[in-house]
């Protein structure tokens, strides 16, 4: 018997001068498509602190991850070495 396919988790990472609420209009449609969704908060202190915060958020997920980043968060997501990450999406301002 084969193992059931795990649903992907879309992890949304906000840019500078924003927070996770900036993804409010995106979360509902993704959930309606059957995806797991997490808006990962980053503290916007330094790149290394922001990557560490993202990695902590990724530790709370199971299965494959799609990272979606807005603006500055592109640097944060690109620096993550989490093995669950299957793809990156960069959203330019």
The first five atom37 places (N, CA, C, CB, O) and aatype in JSON, in Angstrom:
{
  "aatype": [20, 20, 20, 20, 20, 20, 20, 20, 20, 20, 20, 20, 20, 20, 20, 20, 20, 20, 20, 20, 20, 20, 20, 20, 20, 20, 20, 20, 20, 20, 20, 20, 20, 20, 20, 20, 20, 20, 20, 20, 20, 20, 20, 20, 20, 20, 20, 20, 20, 20, 20, 20, 20, 20, 20, 20, 20, 20, 20, 20, 20, 20, 20, 20, 20, 20, 20, 20, 20, 20, 20, 20, 20, 20, 20, 20, 20, 20, 20, 20, 20, 20, 20, 20, 20, 20, 20, 20, 20, 20, 20, 20, 20],
  "atom_mask": [
    [1, 1, 1, 1, 1],
    [1, 1, 1, 1, 1],
    [1, 1, 1, 1, 1],
    [1, 1, 1, 1, 1],
    [1, 1, 1, 1, 1],
    [1, 1, 1, 1, 1],
    [1, 1, 1, 1, 1],
    [1, 1, 1, 1, 1],
    [1, 1, 1, 1, 1],
    [1, 1, 1, 1, 1],
    [1, 1, 1, 1, 1],
    [1, 1, 1, 1, 1],
    [1, 1, 1, 1, 1],
    [1, 1, 1, 1, 1],
    [1, 1, 1, 1, 1],
    [1, 1, 1, 1, 1],
    [1, 1, 1, 1, 1],
    [1, 1, 1, 1, 1],
    [1, 1, 1, 1, 1],
    [1, 1, 1, 1, 1],
    [1, 1, 1, 1, 1],
    [1, 1, 1, 1, 1],
    [1, 1, 1, 1, 1],
    [1, 1, 1, 1, 1],
    [1, 1, 1, 1, 1],
    [1, 1, 1, 1, 1],
    [1, 1, 1, 1, 1],
    [1, 1, 1, 1, 1],
    [1, 1, 1, 1, 1],
    [1, 1, 1, 1, 1],
    [1, 1, 1, 1, 1],
    [1, 1, 1, 1, 1],
    [1, 1, 1, 1, 1],
    [1, 1, 1, 1, 1],
    [1, 1, 1, 1, 1],
    [1, 1, 1, 1, 1],
    [1, 1, 1, 1, 1],
    [1, 1, 1, 1, 1],
    [1, 1, 1, 1, 1],
    [1, 1, 1, 1, 1],
    [1, 1, 1, 1, 1],
    [1, 1, 1, 1, 1],
    [1, 1, 1, 1, 1],
    [1, 1, 1, 1, 1],
    [1, 1, 1, 1, 1],
    [1, 1, 1, 1, 1],
    [1, 1, 1, 1, 1],
    [1, 1, 1, 1, 1],
    [1, 1, 1, 1, 1],
    [1, 1, 1, 1, 1],
    [1, 1, 1, 1, 1],
    [1, 1, 1, 1, 1],
    [1, 1, 1, 1, 1],
    [1, 1, 1, 1, 1],
    [1, 1, 1, 1, 1],
    [1, 1, 1, 1, 1],
    [1, 1, 1, 1, 1],
    [1, 1, 1, 1, 1],
    [1, 1, 1, 1, 1],
    [1, 1, 1, 1, 1],
    [1, 1, 1, 1, 1],
    [1, 1, 1, 1, 1],
    [1, 1, 1, 1, 1],
    [1, 1, 1, 1, 1],
    [1, 1, 1, 1, 1],
    [1, 1, 1, 1, 1],
    [1, 1, 1, 1, 1],
    [1, 1, 1, 1, 1],
    [1, 1, 1, 1, 1],
    [1, 1, 1, 1, 1],
    [1, 1, 1, 1, 1],
    [1, 1, 1, 1, 1],
    [1, 1, 1, 1, 1],
    [1, 1, 1, 1, 1],
    [1, 1, 1, 1, 1],
    [1, 1, 1, 1, 1],
    [1, 1, 1, 1, 1],
    [1, 1, 1, 1, 1],
    [1, 1, 1, 1, 1],
    [1, 1, 1, 1, 1],
    [1, 1, 1, 1, 1],
    [1, 1, 1, 1, 1],
    [1, 1, 1, 1, 1],
    [1, 1, 1, 1, 1],
    [1, 1, 1, 1, 1],
    [1, 1, 1, 1, 1],
    [1, 1, 1, 1, 1],
    [1, 1, 1, 1, 1],
    [1, 1, 1, 1, 1],
    [1, 1, 1, 1, 1],
    [1, 1, 1, 1, 1],
    [1, 1, 1, 1, 1],
    [1, 1, 1, 1, 1]
  ],
  "atom_positions": [
    [[0.85, -1.17, 0.0], [0.0, 0.0, 0.0], [0.9, 1.23, 0.0], [-0.97, 0.0, 1.22], [1.84, 1.32, 0.79]],
    [[0.62, 2.17, -0.85], [1.46, 3.36, -0.93], [1.04, 4.38, 0.12], [1.38, 3.97, -2.33], [-0.11, 4.44, 0.55]],
    [[2.03, 5.19, 0.5], [1.79, 6.24, 1.48], [1.0, 7.37, 0.82], [3.13, 6.77, 2.07], [1.3, 7.73, -0.32]],
    [[-0.01, 7.94, 1.5], [-0.77, 9.03, 0.89], [0.12, 10.25, 0.66], [-1.97, 9.42, 1.77], [1.02, 10.54, 1.44]],
    [[-0.17, 10.95, -0.44], [0.61, 12.13, -0.77], [0.3, 13.24, 0.23], [0.31, 12.6, -2.22], [-0.86, 13.53, 0.52]],
    [[1.36, 13.86, 0.75], [1.18, 14.94, 1.71], [0.82, 16.23, 0.98], [2.45, 15.14, 2.54], [1.34, 16.53, -0.1]],
    [[-0.08, 16.98, 1.6], [-0.43, 18.29, 1.05], [0.72, 19.25, 1.3], [-1.75, 18.82, 1.68], [1.38, 19.21, 2.33]],
    [[0.94, 20.11, 0.34], [1.96, 21.14, 0.49], [1.49, 22.2, 1.48], [2.31, 21.78, -0.87], [0.3, 22.44, 1.65]],
    [[2.46, 22.82, 2.11], [2.2, 23.98, 2.94], [2.81, 25.18, 2.26], [2.77, 23.79, 4.38], [4.0, 25.18, 1.92]],
    [[2.01, 26.2, 2.06], [2.5, 27.45, 1.51], [2.84, 28.34, 2.69], [1.45, 28.13, 0.55], [1.98, 28.67, 3.51]],
    [[4.1, 28.73, 2.78], [4.56, 29.61, 3.85], [4.77, 30.99, 3.24], [5.87, 29.08, 4.53], [5.62, 31.17, 2.37]],
    [[3.99, 31.94, 3.69], [4.02, 33.31, 3.19], [4.89, 34.16, 4.1], [2.6, 33.89, 3.09], [4.69, 34.19, 5.31]],
    [[5.86, 34.85, 3.5], [6.8, 35.65, 4.29], [6.68, 37.11, 3.84], [8.28, 35.12, 4.15], [6.89, 37.43, 2.66]],
    [[6.35, 37.97, 4.78], [6.12, 39.38, 4.47], [7.43, 40.14, 4.25], [5.31, 40.03, 5.58], [8.49, 39.73, 4.71]],
    [[7.31, 41.25, 3.55], [8.45, 42.12, 3.32], [8.65, 43.1, 4.47], [8.28, 42.87, 2.02], [7.96, 43.03, 5.49]],
    [[9.59, 44.0, 4.28], [9.86, 45.03, 5.28], [8.65, 45.96, 5.4], [11.13, 45.83, 4.92], [7.88, 46.09, 4.45]],
    [[8.51, 46.59, 6.54], [7.42, 47.52, 6.82], [6.05, 46.86, 6.7], [7.5, 48.72, 5.87], [5.07, 47.51, 6.33]],
    [[5.98, 45.57, 7.0], [4.71, 44.84, 6.93], [4.71, 43.77, 8.02], [4.5, 44.19, 5.51], [5.67, 43.63, 8.78]],
    [[3.62, 43.05, 8.09], [3.54, 41.88, 8.97], [2.68, 40.83, 8.28], [2.95, 42.26, 10.37], [2.25, 41.02, 7.14]],
    [[2.43, 39.73, 8.97], [1.7, 38.62, 8.37], [0.31, 38.97, 7.89], [1.61, 37.52, 9.34], [-0.23, 38.29, 7.01]],
    [[-0.28, 40.02, 8.45], [-1.63, 40.4, 8.02], [-1.66, 40.89, 6.58], [-2.19, 41.48, 8.95], [-2.73, 40.99, 5.97]],
    [[-0.5, 41.21, 6.02], [-0.47, 41.66, 4.63], [-0.88, 40.55, 3.66], [0.92, 42.17, 4.27], [-1.15, 40.81, 2.49]],
    [[-0.94, 39.32, 4.15], [-1.33, 38.17, 3.33], [-2.8, 37.8, 3.49], [-0.46, 36.97, 3.66], [-3.24, 36.79, 2.93]],
    [[-3.58, 38.56, 4.25], [-4.97, 38.2, 4.54], [-5.79, 37.88, 3.3], [-5.63, 39.32, 5.3], [-6.58, 36.93, 3.32]],
    [[-5.64, 38.64, 2.23], [-6.44, 38.41, 1.02], [-5.98, 37.19, 0.23], [-6.39, 39.63, 0.13], [-6.69, 36.74, -0.67]],
    [[-4.83, 36.66, 0.55], [-4.25, 35.52, -0.17], [-4.54, 34.2, 0.54], [-2.74, 35.7, -0.33], [-4.7, 33.16, -0.1]],
    [[-4.61, 34.24, 1.85], [-4.74, 33.02, 2.65], [-6.02, 32.24, 2.33], [-4.71, 33.36, 4.15], [-5.96, 31.03, 2.12]],
    [[-7.17, 32.92, 2.28], [-8.44, 32.25, 2.01], [-8.45, 31.47, 0.7], [-9.54, 33.26, 1.99], [-8.81, 30.29, 0.7]],
    [[-8.08, 32.1, -0.41], [-8.07, 31.35, -1.67], [-7.13, 30.14, -1.66], [-7.67, 32.27, -2.8], [-7.44, 29.11, -2.27]],
    [[-5.99, 30.26, -0.98], [-5.08, 29.11, -0.91], [-5.69, 27.98, -0.09], [-3.73, 29.54, -0.29], [-5.6, 26.81, -0.47]],
    [[-6.32, 28.33, 1.02], [-6.99, 27.32, 1.84], [-8.11, 26.64, 1.05], [-7.57, 27.95, 3.12], [-8.3, 25.43, 1.17]],
    [[-8.83, 27.4, 0.25], [-9.93, 26.82, -0.53], [-9.43, 25.84, -1.59], [-10.75, 27.93, -1.19], [-10.2, 25.02, -2.09]],
    [[-8.17, 25.92, -1.94], [-7.56, 24.99, -2.9], [-7.01, 23.75, -2.2], [-6.44, 25.68, -3.68], [-6.41, 22.88, -2.84]],
    [[-7.21, 23.66, -0.88], [-6.77, 22.49, -0.14], [-5.33, 22.54, 0.34], [-6.94, 21.31, -0.97], [-4.79, 21.52, 0.77]],
    [[-4.73, 23.7, 0.28], [-3.35, 23.84, 0.75], [-3.32, 24.22, 2.22], [-2.61, 24.89, -0.09], [-4.23, 24.88, 2.72]],
    [[-2.28, 23.8, 2.9], [-2.01, 24.32, 4.24], [-1.33, 25.67, 4.04], [-1.12, 23.32, 5.09], [-0.56, 25.84, 3.1]],
    [[-1.6, 26.62, 4.91], [-1.03, 27.96, 4.77], [-0.54, 28.45, 6.12], [-2.07, 28.95, 4.18], [-1.2, 28.27, 7.14]],
    [[0.64, 29.08, 6.09], [1.21, 29.69, 7.29], [1.79, 31.03, 6.89], [2.29, 28.77, 7.94], [2.6, 31.1, 5.97]],
    [[1.39, 32.09, 7.56], [2.02, 33.39, 7.38], [3.1, 33.49, 8.45], [0.97, 34.59, 7.49], [2.81, 33.69, 9.63]],
    [[4.35, 33.35, 8.02], [5.47, 33.29, 8.95], [5.9, 34.7, 9.35], [6.66, 32.53, 8.33], [6.24, 35.51, 8.5]],
    [[5.88, 34.99, 10.64], [6.33, 36.31, 11.07], [7.85, 36.37, 11.12], [5.74, 36.65, 12.46], [8.51, 35.44, 11.6]],
    [[8.4, 37.45, 10.62], [9.84, 37.68, 10.79], [9.99, 39.02, 11.53], [10.6, 37.7, 9.4], [9.21, 39.94, 11.3]],
    [[10.99, 39.12, 12.42], [11.08, 40.29, 13.28], [11.63, 41.55, 12.63], [11.91, 39.96, 14.44], [11.52, 42.64, 13.2]],
    [[12.23, 41.43, 11.44], [12.8, 42.58, 10.74], [13.87, 43.27, 11.58], [11.69, 43.58, 10.38], [13.93, 44.5, 11.66]],
    [[14.72, 42.45, 12.21], [15.81, 42.98, 13.02], [17.12, 42.96, 12.22], [15.97, 42.17, 14.34], [17.82, 43.97, 12.1]],
    [[17.42, 41.8, 11.67], [18.6, 41.61, 10.82], [18.32, 40.41, 9.93], [19.91, 41.41, 11.69], [17.42, 39.61, 10.22]],
    [[19.08, 40.28, 8.87], [18.87, 39.14, 7.97], [19.02, 37.83, 8.72], [19.84, 39.19, 6.79], [18.2, 36.93, 8.55]],
    [[20.06, 37.7, 9.54], [20.27, 36.43, 10.25], [19.14, 36.15, 11.25], [21.62, 36.45, 10.99], [18.72, 35.0, 11.38]],
    [[18.65, 37.16, 11.95], [17.53, 36.96, 12.87], [16.25, 36.59, 12.12], [17.3, 38.23, 13.71], [15.47, 35.77, 12.58]],
    [[16.06, 37.21, 10.96], [14.86, 36.92, 10.17], [14.9, 35.5, 9.6], [14.72, 37.94, 9.03], [13.88, 34.82, 9.56]],
    [[16.08, 35.05, 9.15], [16.21, 33.67, 8.65], [15.96, 32.69, 9.8], [17.62, 33.44, 8.04], [15.28, 31.68, 9.61]],
    [[16.49, 32.98, 10.97], [16.28, 32.1, 12.12], [14.79, 32.02, 12.48], [17.08, 32.6, 13.33], [14.29, 30.94, 12.8]],
    [[14.09, 33.14, 12.42], [12.65, 33.15, 12.71], [11.89, 32.34, 11.67], [12.1, 34.6, 12.76], [10.98, 31.58, 12.01]],
    [[12.26, 32.48, 10.4], [11.62, 31.69, 9.35], [11.88, 30.2, 9.57], [12.13, 32.11, 7.95], [10.97, 29.38, 9.45]],
    [[13.11, 29.85, 9.88], [13.43, 28.44, 10.12], [12.64, 27.87, 11.29], [14.92, 28.28, 10.38], [12.23, 26.71, 11.24]],
    [[12.42, 28.66, 12.32], [11.58, 28.2, 13.44], [10.15, 27.95, 12.97], [11.6, 29.23, 14.61], [9.53, 26.97, 13.38]],
    [[9.63, 28.82, 12.13], [8.27, 28.63, 11.6], [8.22, 27.38, 10.74], [7.83, 29.87, 10.77], [7.25, 26.62, 10.81]],
    [[9.24, 27.15, 9.93], [9.26, 25.97, 9.06], [9.32, 24.67, 9.86], [10.45, 26.03, 8.11], [8.83, 23.64, 9.4]],
    [[9.91, 24.7, 11.04], [9.96, 23.52, 11.9], [8.57, 23.08, 12.33], [10.82, 23.81, 13.14], [8.38, 21.93, 12.72]],
    [[7.59, 23.98, 12.27], [6.22, 23.66, 12.68], [5.4, 23.07, 11.54], [5.53, 24.9, 13.21], [4.21, 22.79, 11.72]],
    [[6.0, 22.87, 10.37], [5.27, 22.34, 9.22], [5.62, 20.88, 9.0], [5.57, 23.16, 7.96], [6.65, 20.39, 9.47]],
    [[4.75, 20.2, 8.28], [4.99, 18.81, 7.87], [4.85, 18.73, 6.37], [3.99, 17.82, 8.57], [3.99, 19.39, 5.78]],
    [[5.7, 17.94, 5.74], [5.59, 17.75, 4.31], [6.26, 18.84, 3.51], [4.15, 17.65, 3.92], [6.99, 19.68, 4.05]],
    [[6.01, 18.83, 2.2], [6.67, 19.8, 1.31], [6.19, 21.22, 1.56], [6.42, 19.42, -0.14], [5.03, 21.46, 1.92]],
    [[7.11, 22.16, 1.35], [6.83, 23.58, 1.59], [7.1, 24.38, 0.33], [7.67, 24.12, 2.77], [8.1, 24.17, -0.37]],
    [[6.2, 25.3, 0.05], [6.39, 26.32, -0.97], [6.56, 27.63, -0.21], [5.17, 26.39, -2.02], [5.66, 28.05, 0.51]],
    [[7.71, 28.28, -0.37], [7.95, 29.56, 0.28], [7.58, 30.68, -0.69], [9.41, 29.69, 0.74], [8.08, 30.72, -1.81]],
    [[6.73, 31.58, -0.25], [6.35, 32.75, -1.04], [6.82, 33.99, -0.3], [4.81, 32.8, -1.31], [6.47, 34.2, 0.86]],
    [[7.63, 34.8, -0.98], [8.25, 35.94, -0.32], [7.93, 37.23, -1.05], [9.75, 35.76, -0.24], [7.92, 37.29, -2.28]],
    [[7.67, 38.27, -0.26], [7.44, 39.59, -0.83], [8.67, 40.46, -0.56], [6.15, 40.24, -0.24], [9.12, 40.58, 0.58]],
    [[9.2, 41.06, -1.61], [10.27, 42.06, -1.54], [11.45, 41.56, -0.68], [9.73, 43.37, -0.96], [12.07, 40.55, -1.02]],
    [[11.77, 42.26, 0.41], [12.91, 41.91, 1.25], [12.91, 40.45, 1.68], [12.93, 42.79, 2.48], [13.97, 39.85, 1.83]],
    [[11.75, 39.89, 1.88], [11.67, 38.49, 2.34], [12.27, 37.53, 1.33], [10.22, 38.11, 2.6], [12.56, 36.38, 1.67]],
    [[12.48, 37.97, 0.09], [13.16, 37.13, -0.89], [14.55, 36.76, -0.42], [13.23, 37.84, -2.22], [14.99, 35.63, -0.62]],
    [[15.25, 37.69, 0.2], [16.58, 37.4, 0.74], [16.48, 36.42, 1.91], [17.28, 38.7, 1.2], [17.32, 35.53, 2.06]],
    [[15.45, 36.58, 2.71], [15.25, 35.7, 3.88], [14.97, 34.27, 3.41], [14.09, 36.22, 4.77], [15.58, 33.33, 3.9]],
    [[14.04, 34.12, 2.48], [13.68, 32.77, 2.03], [14.83, 32.11, 1.28], [12.44, 32.82, 1.14], [15.03, 30.9, 1.4]],
    [[15.58, 32.88, 0.51], [16.7, 32.31, -0.23], [17.8, 31.82, 0.7], [17.26, 33.34, -1.19], [18.58, 30.94, 0.33]],
    [[17.88, 32.38, 1.89], [18.92, 31.99, 2.84], [18.53, 30.78, 3.68], [19.24, 33.15, 3.75], [19.39, 30.21, 4.36]],
    [[17.29, 30.38, 3.65], [16.87, 29.22, 4.44], [17.38, 27.94, 3.78], [15.32, 29.17, 4.58], [17.34, 27.79, 2.56]],
    [[17.86, 27.04, 4.61], [18.37, 25.76, 4.11], [17.46, 24.6, 4.52], [19.8, 25.51, 4.61], [17.89, 23.45, 4.5]],
    [[16.23, 24.89, 4.89], [15.3, 23.86, 5.32], [15.04, 22.87, 4.18], [13.97, 24.49, 5.8], [14.71, 23.27, 3.07]],
    [[15.18, 21.59, 4.47], [15.07, 20.55, 3.44], [13.64, 20.29, 2.98], [15.66, 19.26, 3.96], [13.44, 19.63, 1.96]],
    [[12.65, 20.79, 3.7], [11.25, 20.62, 3.28], [10.88, 21.56, 2.13], [10.32, 20.85, 4.45], [9.9, 21.32, 1.43]],
    [[11.65, 22.61, 1.95], [11.33, 23.62, 0.92], [11.51, 23.0, -0.45], [12.22, 24.88, 1.08], [12.6, 22.57, -0.81]],
    [[10.41, 22.97, -1.21], [10.42, 22.39, -2.55], [10.48, 23.46, -3.64], [9.18, 21.53, -2.74], [10.96, 23.19, -4.74]],
    [[10.0, 24.66, -3.32], [10.03, 25.73, -4.32], [9.94, 27.08, -3.64], [8.88, 25.56, -5.33], [9.49, 27.22, -2.51]],
    [[10.4, 28.08, -4.4], [10.37, 29.46, -3.94], [9.54, 30.28, -4.92], [11.8, 30.03, -3.82], [9.59, 30.07, -6.13]],
    [[8.77, 31.21, -4.38], [8.0, 32.15, -5.19], [8.39, 33.54, -4.7], [6.44, 31.9, -5.07], [8.29, 33.84, -3.51]],
    [[8.83, 34.38, -5.63], [9.21, 35.75, -5.28], [8.18, 36.71, -5.86], [10.65, 36.09, -5.81], [7.88, 36.68, -7.05]],
    [[7.64, 37.56, -5.0], [6.64, 38.53, -5.4], [7.27, 39.92, -5.3], [5.34, 38.41, -4.52], [7.59, 40.38, -4.2]],
    [[7.43, 40.55, -6.44], [8.07, 41.88, -6.46], [7.05, 42.95, -6.12], [8.71, 42.15, -7.83], [5.87, 42.82, -6.46]],
    [[7.5, 44.01, -5.47], [6.58, 45.1, -5.13], [6.11, 45.83, -6.37], [7.24, 46.08, -4.19], [5.33, 46.78, -6.27]]
  ]
}
